[in-house]
């Protein structure tokens, strides 16, 4: 079925083996009858093999992945010599993307609308179409995300590691940190897993920004996964970080602002922090009433706010906890050198 040489059909368009095609997946038009569609590019190898979908901007302002997919499609390694099929979906939430917004026009979060329904609200309709036309025709999936607005994430994979194949793919991606995350209701990842399709979620960078380092990390990771499922042959000289020594977070916690004020940071993304370590100070506009923000447990900073102005209770730092944080920091340093050679 999926692996056959027979034409793959998406939204009524047939794509024969060895061919490359752009398809528009129609979704509900705007109030003024402007047509809306999810852009899809399918690249089929001559040889049968896995069918991998790679999607981005399910949250419309998480645009880093759009650039990642653009570069993936331009890669010389994506061609008819590939085994199997790549289904590239650079902009899933076309409505949000056009308004620099995470959400759909009715303020729903598309990544909470899966598996969707034909006659439900807009988000459910899109989710339904995406499941039928993309996910159910795939054998594997990767969904690209960034931190939310004003929040930046360390490049990381989130996946359900209880599933053996998902765990293997997560490790092959090549990022130093994997979060064994509990699946949230209504996410694409949950819906794909329910269909038995191993799926990874990549997180890195922040909303509404292109970040070169994160883009390169994601691109190398996708190619590395494609090698591990035998879609493309592995390069002799691989610049990707060594695939061993990947650290899996056992849990994570958020540190929230204990009072309102402006922030002076004392740590950075990827830093190892010890219990009770100073992460930031928050003070009023005169610099008085300064309060120390300290870590509660040893871990690694995997996400943090980029906005130095805080209200009490705002999320400041996302900390992952591991067996051995020391080793993780060492690994992050190596990783940094590879990506940032100067
Ligand atoms: Zn997201």
Boltz pocket constraint, residues with backbone or C-beta under 6 A from the ligand:
constraints:
  - pocket:
      binder: B
      contacts: [[A, 59], [A, 62], [A, 144], [A, 145], [A, 146]]
      max_distance: 6.0
